[in-house]
Amino acid sequence: MTTADIIPITKLPRHHRQYFTYLVPKRLIGQIQNRSLVVIPLLSRRIKGVVINISEQGLSLVSEKKLKEVVQVLSAENALEKNQLEVAKWVANYYACSLSHVLKIMLEPVLYGATRISNPIVSISHKNGEVSLENRTLWDCLETVSNAKTIKDILTWFNSHRVVLLRKTGQYIDQYELVKHFIDQNKQVLYLVPEISEAEILYQYYKSKFSHEKVVLLHSDLSSVMLARQLISIKTGVAQLVIGARMSVFAPFLNLGLIIIDEENSNYYKSWDQQPKYNARDIALKLGEIHNAKILLLADTPSAESYYSAQLGTYKLINAPIDSRMKQLSTVVISLTEEQKNRNYSLISRKLKSEIKFLLSRHKKVLLYLDRRGLYTFVNCRDCNHIFKCKNCNVSLRACQQSSNAANSDFDNDAVTNTAFVKVATSLSGVRQLICAYCDHVEDTPLICPKCEGTYIRFAGVGVKQVMHDIKASFPAAKVLEVDKETKARSKKASHINPESEFDIIIGTQAILGVGQIKDISLVAMLNIDISLNLPDFHSGEKTYALAQKLKTIALDKFIIQTYNHKNPIVQAVLADDDDKFFKKDLEDRKKFHYPPFSKIIKLEYKHTDKTKSDKESQKLYNQLMSFSQSKMIEISAPHPTIINKIKNKYSYQIVIKELAGMDINNRNKMFEMTGDKWMIDVDPIN
């Protein structure tokens, strides 16, 4: 009797059995083989599954009657490449999730995918299987630097190191010669980028260099039909260059020789919005190991983990030639504390305002960066200090304009003062809205405080929209462009946020870094670097330093940092433009407190609508986990509410585990057997 062990392509519980044994009926014998795609009955459903083992064995009549039969063979050929299955097993083991769930993620885009709205920055059209960029100005603004010596150095170091880390120093190094070198050897190349818009730009470039069938684009915004075509092309070896976002690491590569990971320090590689919370960069590193492929990591500022690996000699760190423009760039630090002493409470310091005025008179452009959306970041009552919070989330509501027309109302002329205090009048009813950034709850700004019935409402914590109002008031003739998450989401035409748009001053949040390269910016200013610097996260220093270095690459003449603490070592490191100085201090601090790369961090999070239940469940699991804390290889924190402990009416508690060097991953996963499926496991969390 022929039986097959089959993994259902569905989301099975973590600790549930991951495969089931089925009878292979005589009509299907000869059609089915290892890694075939089949249809099987599971409970009351018929679902797809992948065969992992076929065997001939004698079964008793009773056992034979208990086994269910395979219904259909969908693909006699391998649904997965052997290396793909190896990657899936590693992901399931490392991220402590079910193998069936990983296979579902890996195969679902083809089996069940549907067309979604394309990235708002770039308009995509699908014609005869081709992908075309309707807005080519994005590619036009991507200035590549063909540096033969840098590529030659990379190939030389690949002889002794499998992983090379290249600091780009503000330039986009054209990798064409490197890619061509591997394609000429009949090897496949994966070019991994953090955002879909970047993948589409690169696709257009490389499609002009190689024949169309050799280059494929892979990301989640493509239709299921397009994805299927691309994956078949990769699996058959027709496609030799795969350009894509994080899902590309699950592609069925046949003969992978090179992996390029652009912006390797980007948080966008982390799957934060679904389980498992994998990091595509780390999977790509494992993928390279499985295929014995060379890996090139690219970044203006590398991640601390990659920099440390280079210090150990595991990676080879090389620097691209420094752009002459960067050598001439002037970096200035402005103290906001001194500004306030001189009664200037605006984020537009006197020095910055003077610089803007000077540059505008010479028809030069300015970029102002502030990582705060909306008009104001919180609203409270001046009389009793009541803070207006979201009814669904434990966060303060942001003040935003109800519509673009509201900008022309009395709000601009009368409501805003230098101290950001207003007395809400009946005429302003509906002009402002209070919005939750987490659940999108919206409510009008009340006329009176619900706690004390006071009428003095304070708007505080300046956002980009308020900076926009201040800039327009100071420079009414200037063309000002705003870019944040909301403007990108509302924009249906690329021209609204095109980096080639005409403007004198552009103001934005981190969303500004995702609209392609913005050219000809004379001055870039971080209006308040402390916002990201003071987050309660051991990554905050690294993220802030990398962000400042990224913004610095945009500036042609001057880079300004505004801060309340100009003596902060990270501010000083940015001023000195010294990566080695920064990482030396950062790694010393991490080692002292057992943070990565000197440990592994795992976050366990529990959410429930009942706060008491969340508290009790987290305490219960903590008590169970403490049996493992006797080991010197692990540190377990007491359960505590997350920083924002209520989102969408669910209260969340977390337990943070530090896994020190030497702990076996299988022993670690045994510890996770104590967690139920309602607990979310986040290995290597980014916040």
C-alpha positions in Angstrom: 0.0 0.0 0.0 1.4 3.4 -1.0 1.1 6.2 1.5 2.3 9.9 1.4 3.2 12.3 4.2 1.7 15.6 3.2 2.0 19.2 4.7 -1.3 21.0 4.3 -0.9 24.5 2.8 -2.8 26.3 5.6 -2.2 28.0 8.9 -1.8 25.2 11.4 -1.2 25.9 15.1 2.5 26.2 15.9 2.6 23.1 18.1 0.3 21.1 16.0 1.5 18.2 13.9 2.8 19.6 10.7 2.1 16.7 8.3 -0.5 14.0 7.9 -0.3 10.5 6.2 -2.7 9.8 3.4 -3.3 6.8 1.2 -2.4 7.1 -2.5 -5.1 5.5 -4.6 -4.0 3.3 -7.5 -5.1 5.8 -10.1 -2.6 8.3 -8.8 0.4 6.0 -8.3 3.0 7.1 -10.8 1.8 10.7 -10.9 2.7 11.6 -7.3 6.2 12.2 -6.1 8.1 14.1 -3.4 7.2 17.9 -3.4 4.2 17.3 -5.7 1.2 19.7 -5.2 -1.9 17.7 -4.3 -5.5 18.1 -3.0 -6.3 16.4 0.3 -9.2 16.3 2.7 -8.6 17.9 6.0 -11.5 17.8 8.4 -14.5 19.0 6.4 -12.4 20.9 3.8 -10.5 20.0 0.7 -7.2 21.9 0.6 -3.9 21.9 -1.2 -0.8 20.2 0.2 2.8 19.4 -0.5 4.1 15.8 -0.4 7.3 15.4 1.6 7.6 11.6 1.7 6.2 8.6 -0.2 6.5 5.1 1.2 5.4 1.5 0.5 4.2 -0.1 3.7 1.9 -2.9 4.8 -1.1 -1.6 6.8 -3.6 -3.5 8.8 -7.2 -3.3 7.5 -8.1 -1.1 10.5 -5.3 1.3 9.8 -6.1 1.4 6.1 -9.7 2.3 6.8 -8.7 5.2 9.1 -6.5 6.8 6.5 -8.0 9.3 4.0 -7.1 9.3 0.3 -5.3 11.9 -1.7 -8.0 13.5 -3.9 -6.0 14.9 -6.8 -2.5 15.6 -8.1 -2.4 19.2 -9.2 1.2 19.1 -10.3 3.2 15.9 -10.9 6.3 18.1 -11.0 7.9 19.6 -7.9 5.7 22.4 -6.4 8.8 23.4 -4.5 12.5 23.2 -5.2 14.5 21.3 -2.7 16.3 24.4 -1.6 13.0 26.2 -1.2 11.8 23.5 1.2 15.1 23.9 3.1 14.5 27.6 3.4 10.9 27.1 4.6 12.1 24.6 7.3 14.8 27.2 8.5 12.2 30.0 8.6 9.8 27.8 10.6 12.5 26.8 13.1 14.2 30.2 13.5 11.0 32.2 13.8 9.2 29.6 15.9 6.2 29.2 13.6 4.5 26.3 11.8 6.0 24.9 8.6 2.6 24.7 7.1 2.2 28.5 7.6 5.5 29.2 5.9 4.6 27.1 2.9 1.2 29.0 2.8 3.1 32.3 2.6 5.5 30.8 0.0 2.9 29.4 -2.3 -0.2 31.5 -1.7 0.7 34.3 -4.0 0.4 31.9 -7.0 -2.4 29.7 -5.7 -4.7 32.4 -4.2 -3.2 35.8 -5.1 -5.3 38.7 -6.4 -4.5 42.0 -8.1 -4.1 44.8 -5.6 -3.7 48.6 -6.1 -0.2 49.4 -7.2 2.2 51.6 -5.3 0.8 55.2 -5.3 4.2 56.7 -6.3 4.5 54.8 -9.5 1.6 53.9 -11.9 1.9 50.3 -13.2 0.2 49.0 -16.3 0.1 45.3 -17.3 0.0 44.5 -21.0 0.8 41.1 -22.4 2.6 40.1 -19.3 4.9 43.2 -19.4 5.2 45.7 -16.6 5.8 49.3 -17.7 6.4 52.6 -15.8 4.1 55.3 -17.0 6.0 57.9 -15.0 9.6 57.6 -16.2 10.8 60.8 -14.4 11.4 58.7 -11.3 14.0 56.7 -13.2 15.4 59.8 -14.8 16.2 61.2 -11.4 18.2 58.1 -10.3 21.7 59.1 -11.0 24.0 56.0 -11.1 27.7 56.0 -10.7 29.6 53.4 -12.7 32.7 52.7 -10.7 34.7 49.9 -12.3 37.3 49.9 -9.5 34.6 49.3 -6.8 33.1 46.4 -8.8 36.6 45.0 -9.4 37.3 45.2 -5.6 34.0 43.4 -4.8 34.8 40.5 -7.2 38.3 40.3 -5.7 37.0 40.1 -2.1 34.4 37.5 -3.2 37.4 35.1 -3.6 38.0 35.1 0.2 34.6 36.3 1.6 31.2 35.1 0.7 29.6 38.3 2.1 30.9 41.8 1.2 29.5 44.9 2.9 29.7 48.1 0.8 29.3 51.5 2.2 27.8 53.6 -0.6 28.8 57.0 0.9 25.8 58.8 -0.6 26.2 57.4 -4.2 24.1 54.9 -6.1 26.7 52.5 -7.4 25.7 50.9 -10.7 25.8 47.1 -10.2 25.4 46.3 -13.9 28.9 44.9 -14.4 28.7 42.8 -11.3 25.3 41.4 -12.3 26.5 40.7 -15.8 29.6 38.8 -14.4 27.3 36.3 -12.7 24.8 36.0 -15.5 27.6 35.3 -18.0 28.5 32.4 -15.7 24.8 31.2 -16.2 24.0 32.0 -12.5 20.8 33.6 -11.3 21.0 36.9 -9.4 18.5 38.2 -6.7 18.5 42.0 -6.3 16.5 42.7 -3.1 15.2 46.2 -2.3 13.1 47.4 0.6 10.3 49.1 -1.2 8.2 48.2 -4.3 8.7 51.6 -6.0 12.5 51.0 -5.9 12.1 47.6 -7.4 10.1 49.0 -10.3 12.7 51.7 -11.0 15.5 49.1 -11.1 13.5 46.8 -13.2 13.2 49.4 -15.9 16.9 50.0 -15.9 18.0 46.4 -16.1 15.3 45.5 -18.6 17.1 48.0 -20.9 20.4 46.2 -20.3 19.4 42.5 -20.7 16.8 40.8 -22.9 13.3 41.1 -21.4 12.9 37.4 -20.5 16.0 37.4 -18.4 14.8 40.1 -16.0 11.7 39.6 -13.8 10.0 41.8 -11.3 8.6 40.2 -8.1 6.5 41.9 -5.5 3.1 41.5 -3.8 1.3 44.2 -5.8 1.5 42.1 -9.0 -1.5 40.0 -10.0 -1.6 36.2 -9.3 -1.3 35.6 -13.1 1.8 37.8 -13.3 3.3 36.2 -10.2 2.8 32.8 -11.6 4.5 33.7 -14.9 7.4 35.2 -13.1 7.9 32.3 -10.7 7.8 29.7 -13.5 10.4 31.8 -15.4 12.6 31.7 -12.3 12.1 28.0 -11.7 12.9 27.0 -15.3 16.0 29.2 -15.3 14.8 31.5 -18.1 14.9 34.4 -15.7 18.4 35.2 -14.6 17.9 38.5 -12.7 15.1 38.7 -10.1 14.4 42.2 -8.8 12.0 42.5 -6.0 10.9 43.3 -2.4 10.9 41.0 0.6 8.7 38.2 -0.9 11.4 37.5 -3.5 13.4 35.5 -0.9 10.8 32.7 -1.3 11.2 32.4 -5.1 12.2 29.0 -6.6 15.8 29.7 -7.6 17.4 27.1 -9.7 21.1 28.2 -9.8 21.5 31.3 -7.5 25.0 32.8 -7.7 24.6 36.3 -6.3 22.3 38.2 -3.9 22.4 42.0 -3.7 20.6 43.5 -0.7 20.2 47.2 -1.1 19.7 49.4 2.0 20.4 46.3 4.2 19.7 48.3 7.3 16.1 49.1 6.2 13.2 48.3 8.6 11.0 47.6 5.5 12.6 44.1 5.2 10.8 43.2 8.4 7.4 41.6 8.1 5.8 43.6 11.0 2.2 43.3 9.9 1.8 39.5 9.8 3.0 36.3 11.4 5.7 35.1 11.2 7.5 38.3 11.7 10.4 37.5 9.4 13.2 39.7 8.2 13.8 39.2 4.5 17.4 40.3 4.8 18.2 37.5 7.3 16.3 35.0 5.1 18.4 36.2 2.1 21.6 35.6 4.1 20.4 32.0 4.8 19.3 31.6 1.2 22.8 32.5 0.1 24.3 30.0 2.5 22.0 27.2 1.1 22.9 28.0 -2.5 26.5 28.9 -1.7 25.9 32.2 -3.4 27.9 35.4 -2.9 26.1 38.2 -1.1 26.6 42.0 -1.5 25.2 44.2 1.3 24.7 47.8 0.4 24.0 50.7 2.8 24.9 54.3 3.3 25.2 53.3 7.0 25.3 49.6 7.7 23.3 47.9 10.5 25.2 47.4 13.8 24.9 43.7 13.3 26.5 43.8 9.8 29.2 46.2 11.0 30.1 43.9 13.9 30.3 40.9 11.5 32.7 43.0 9.4 34.8 43.7 12.5 35.0 40.0 13.3 36.1 39.3 9.7 33.0 37.3 8.8 32.1 40.0 6.3 34.4 42.2 4.3 33.7 45.9 4.6 34.7 48.2 1.8 33.9 51.8 1.1 32.9 53.3 -2.2 34.9 56.4 -3.1 33.5 59.4 -1.3 31.5 61.8 -3.5 33.4 65.1 -3.8 30.0 66.8 -3.0 30.0 65.1 0.5 33.6 66.3 1.2 32.4 69.9 0.7 29.2 69.6 2.7 28.9 71.7 5.8 27.1 70.3 8.8 25.8 72.6 11.5 24.1 71.9 14.9 21.6 74.4 16.2 20.5 74.4 19.9 16.7 74.7 20.3 17.3 75.4 24.0 19.1 78.6 23.1 16.3 79.5 20.7 13.7 79.1 23.5 15.9 81.3 25.8 15.5 84.0 23.1 11.7 83.5 23.1 11.6 81.6 19.8 9.4 78.6 20.4 9.1 77.6 16.8 11.0 74.7 15.2 12.2 77.2 12.5 15.2 78.6 14.3 16.5 82.1 13.5 19.6 80.7 11.9 17.5 78.3 9.7 15.1 81.0 8.7 18.0 83.2 7.7 19.5 80.3 5.6 16.2 79.6 3.9 15.7 83.3 3.0 19.2 83.5 1.6 18.8 80.3 -0.6 15.3 81.3 -1.8 16.8 84.6 -3.0 19.2 82.6 -5.2 16.4 80.2 -6.4 17.8 77.2 -4.6 15.8 74.4 -2.9 15.4 73.4 0.8 14.2 70.2 2.5 12.8 70.3 6.0 12.5 67.0 7.8 10.2 66.3 10.8 9.0 62.8 11.8 5.6 64.0 13.1 2.4 64.0 11.1 -0.5 66.3 11.4 -0.8 69.9 12.8 -0.1 69.0 16.4 0.8 65.7 18.0 -1.5 66.1 21.0 -4.3 68.3 22.3 -5.2 69.0 26.0 -7.2 71.3 28.2 -5.2 74.2 29.6 -7.4 74.4 32.7 -7.2 70.8 34.0 -4.5 69.3 31.7 -6.9 66.6 30.4 -5.3 65.0 27.3 -7.7 64.0 24.5 -7.1 60.3 23.8 -8.5 57.8 21.4 -11.5 55.8 22.8 -10.1 52.6 21.2 -6.4 53.1 21.8 -4.3 54.4 24.7 -2.7 57.1 22.6 -3.3 60.9 22.3 -5.2 62.1 19.2 -3.4 64.2 16.6 -4.9 67.5 15.5 -5.4 67.5 11.7 -7.3 69.7 9.2 -10.6 68.3 8.0 -9.9 69.2 4.4 -7.6 71.3 2.3 -10.2 74.1 2.3 -9.8 74.4 6.0 -6.4 75.8 5.6 -8.0 79.0 4.3 -10.3 79.4 7.2 -10.0 81.6 10.3 -7.8 78.8 11.7 -4.7 80.1 9.8 -5.1 83.7 10.6 -6.6 83.8 14.1 -6.4 80.5 15.8 -2.7 79.8 15.8 -0.4 81.8 18.0 3.3 81.5 18.8 2.6 79.7 22.1 0.1 77.3 20.3 -2.7 78.2 22.7 -6.2 78.8 21.4 -9.6 79.5 22.7 -11.9 77.3 20.7 -14.8 79.4 19.3 -18.0 78.2 17.7 -16.8 79.4 14.3 -14.0 76.8 14.4 -16.4 73.9 14.9 -15.5 71.2 12.4 -12.4 73.0 11.1 -10.1 70.7 13.0 -10.3 66.9 13.5 -8.7 64.7 16.1 -7.3 61.5 14.5 -5.9 58.3 15.9 -2.8 57.1 14.1 -3.5 53.5 15.0 -7.2 52.8 14.4 -8.1 55.9 12.2 -10.8 56.9 14.8 -11.8 60.5 14.0 -13.7 63.1 16.1 -14.2 66.8 15.9 -12.3 69.0 18.3 -14.8 69.7 21.2 -15.7 73.2 22.1 -15.4 72.4 25.8 -13.3 70.0 27.9 -15.3 66.9 28.8 -13.6 66.7 32.2 -13.8 70.3 33.6 -15.9 72.0 31.0 -13.1 74.5 30.4 -12.9 76.3 27.0 -9.2 76.8 26.7 -7.8 74.0 24.5 -4.1 73.7 24.0 -2.6 72.3 20.8 1.0 71.1 21.3 3.7 69.0 19.8 4.3 70.5 16.3 3.6 68.3 13.2 4.6 68.8 9.6 1.4 70.6 8.7 2.0 73.2 11.4 5.5 73.6 10.0 3.9 74.1 6.6 1.7 76.9 8.0 4.7 78.6 9.6 6.8 78.4 6.5 4.0 79.8 4.3 3.6 82.6 6.7 7.3 83.4 6.7 7.8 82.9 2.9 4.4 83.5 1.3 5.9 83.6 -2.3 7.7 80.2 -1.9 6.3 77.1 -3.6 6.0 74.6 -0.7 5.4 70.9 -1.1 4.4 68.5 1.7 5.1 64.8 1.8 3.9 62.5 4.6 2.0 59.2 4.8 -1.4 60.9 4.4 -0.5 62.9 1.3 1.0 59.8 -0.3 -2.1 57.7 0.5 -4.5 60.4 -0.8 -2.5 61.0 -3.9 -3.7 59.1 -6.9 -1.4 60.8 -9.4 2.3 60.4 -9.2 2.8 64.1 -10.1 1.4 65.1 -6.7 4.5 63.7 -4.9 6.9 63.4 -7.8 10.5 64.4 -6.7 10.7 66.3 -10.0 7.7 68.5 -9.1 8.4 72.3 -9.0 9.0 73.5 -5.4 11.2 75.8 -3.4 10.7 74.1 -0.1 9.7 70.5 0.6 8.6 69.5 4.0 8.1 65.8 5.1 8.3 62.8 7.3 10.1 59.6 6.6 7.7 59.1 3.7 9.9 61.7 1.9 12.7 59.1 1.6 10.4 56.8 -0.5 9.6 59.0 -3.4 12.8 58.5 -5.4 15.9 60.6 -5.3 15.2 64.3 -4.8 17.7 66.3 -6.7 19.2 69.8 -6.4 18.5 70.3 -2.7 21.0 72.9 -1.4 19.9 72.7 2.3 18.5 69.8 4.3 17.5 70.4 8.0 16.3 68.0 10.6 14.0 70.2 12.6 14.2 68.1 15.8 16.5 65.1 15.8 15.5 64.3 19.5 12.2 62.9 18.4 13.7 59.6 17.2 16.8 59.8 19.4 14.8 59.6 22.7 12.6 56.6 21.9 12.8 53.8 24.5 14.5 51.4 22.1 18.1 50.2 22.0 17.9 50.6 18.2 17.0 54.4 18.5 20.6 55.6 18.3 21.5 53.4 15.3 18.2 54.4 13.5 18.7 58.1 14.2 22.3 58.1 13.1 21.5 56.2 9.9 18.6 58.5 9.2 20.7 61.6 9.6 23.4 60.1 7.3 20.7 59.3 4.7 19.3 62.8 4.8 22.8 64.2 4.6 23.4 62.5 1.2 20.5 64.6 -0.2 22.1 68.0 0.6 24.4 69.7 -1.8 25.7 72.5 0.4 24.6 72.4 4.0 23.1 70.0 6.5 21.5 71.4 9.7 20.6 69.4 12.8 18.4 71.1 15.4 18.4 69.6 18.9 17.8 70.3 22.6 21.0 68.4 23.5 23.8 69.3 21.2 26.3 67.3 23.4 24.6 64.0 22.7 27.2 61.6 21.4 25.1 60.6 18.4 24.7 64.2 17.4 28.4 64.6 17.7 29.0 61.5 15.6 26.8 62.9 12.8 28.7 66.2 13.1 32.0 64.4 12.8 30.7 62.1 10.0 32.5 59.2 11.6 30.7 55.8 11.4 33.6 54.0 13.2 33.3 56.4 16.2 29.5 55.9 16.3 29.6 52.1 16.1 32.4 51.8 18.7 30.3 53.6 21.3 27.1 51.9 20.2 28.5 48.4 20.3 30.1 49.1 23.7 26.7 50.0 25.1 25.0 47.0 23.6 27.6 44.6 24.9 27.3 46.1 28.4 23.5 45.5 28.5 23.5 42.2 26.5 21.8 43.6 23.4 22.2 42.3 19.8 24.6 41.4 18.3 25.7 40.1 21.6 22.4 38.3 22.2 19.1 37.5 20.5 16.0 39.4 21.4 12.6 37.6 21.3 9.4 39.5 22.2 6.3 37.6 23.3 3.1 39.6 23.1 -0.4 38.8 24.2 -3.5 40.9 23.3 -7.0 40.7 24.6 -10.0 43.0 25.0 -10.1 42.2 28.7 -7.2 44.0 30.4 -7.3 41.7 33.4 -7.1 38.6 31.3 -4.1 40.0 29.4 -2.4 40.7 32.7 -3.1 37.3 34.1 -2.1 35.4 31.0 1.2 37.2 30.8 1.9 36.5 34.4 1.0 32.9 34.0 3.4 32.4 31.1 6.1 34.3 32.9 5.9 31.9 35.8 6.2 28.9 33.5 9.1 30.4 31.6 11.0 31.1 34.8 12.0 27.4 34.9 14.3 28.2 32.0 15.7 31.3 33.6 18.1 29.2 35.8 20.2 28.8 32.7 22.9 31.4 32.2 22.0 31.4 28.5 18.7 33.3 28.9 17.3 36.4 30.6 13.5 36.8 30.9 11.9 40.1 31.8 8.9 40.3 34.0 5.6 40.9 32.0 4.8 44.5 31.4 2.4 46.5 29.2 3.7 47.5 25.8 4.6 51.2 25.3 1.2 51.7 23.7 -0.7 49.1 25.8 -4.1 49.5 24.1 -4.7 49.5 20.3 -8.1 48.9 18.7 -9.7 48.0 22.1 -7.1 45.3 22.8 -4.8 45.5 25.7 -1.3 44.1 25.1 1.4 42.8 27.5 4.8 41.6 26.5 7.7 39.5 27.9 11.1 40.2 26.5 13.7 37.3 26.3 17.4 37.8 25.8 18.9 34.7 24.4 22.6 34.8 25.1 25.3 33.1 23.0 25.3 29.3 23.0 21.7 28.5 23.5 20.4 25.7 21.2 17.6 26.8 19.0 15.7 23.5 19.5 15.8 24.0 23.3 14.6 27.6 22.8 11.6 26.4 20.7 10.7 23.8 23.4 10.3 26.8 25.7 7.9 28.3 23.3 5.7 25.2 23.5 4.4 26.8 26.7 2.9 29.6 24.7 -0.6 29.2 23.2 -1.4 30.3 19.7 -2.7 33.6 21.0 0.8 34.7 21.9 2.7 36.4 19.1 6.4 35.5 18.8 8.7 38.2 17.4 12.3 37.0 16.9 14.7 39.9 16.3 12.0 42.7 16.8 12.8 46.0 15.3 11.0 48.0 18.1 
